Amino acid sequence: MLAMQEMKRVCQEIKELLYPSLVVLYGKKVNVSSEKIKSFDLCIVVDVEEKLMAEKMIYSNIEASIPFNIIIYTNDEWRECLNDEGSYANFINKKGTIIYEKR
């Protein structure tokens, strides 16, 4: 339960930093014996000119009690990759869980 709250808090902070179009939880590592989440992976779709700067902004401004990884796509990249069945974005879109979507 605490892990889910932590993931939601991280997502909220990302929303406040970058105003993304979409945030998708696409992976998490769970301790088999305790069933506690050890880490999680987020895909962030956002319109930025410098994805590396956005990534640095997230990692330098957001502290979490659970380690997390991010992958960033621009809106144009995301739309383009969704049309490619073999793309990682397409996999994330099919298997991930939307945590936030701008309406």
C-alpha positions, -999 to +999 in steps of 0.1 A: +000+000+000+028+024+009+045+016-024+014+026-044+012+058-025+049+065-033+044+058-070+014+082-070+034+109-052+063+105-077+038+108-106+022+139-090+057+155-087+064+147-124+031+162-134+040+194-115+075+195-131+068+187-167+030+188-173+031+155-193+004+143-216+007+107-203+024+088-175+023+050-177+035+025-152+051-003-173+071-023-149+077-030-113+100-054-094+084-072-065+101-091-037+087-126-040+087-134-003+073-101+010+054-090-021+068-055-015+076-034-045+113-029-048+114-006-079+091+007-106+093+020-142+074+049-157+070+061-192+064+098-196+050+114-227+057+151-228+064+179-252+100+190-245+128+200-267+155+183-246+145+149-233+178+145-215+173+178-196+138+166-186+152+133-173+178+152-153+152+175-139+131+145-127+160+126-111+175+157-095+142+171-081+123+140-070+134+118-042+116+085-036+119+058-010+115+033-038+139+034-068+123+043-101+134+045-137+119+066-164+117+066-202+106+098-220+089+101-254+078+134-270+042+134-281+052+131-317+076+101-310+049+084-290+023+087-318+048+075-344+060+046-323+024+034-315+021+027-352+051+004-351+040-030-336+077-038-327+084-006-308+089-004-271+063+024-269+038+000-284+046-027-258+043-001-230+010+011-244-004-025-245+010-038-212+013-008-190-011+009-167-020+045-173-014+065-141-021+099-156-035+112-188-041+148-197-077+154-207 
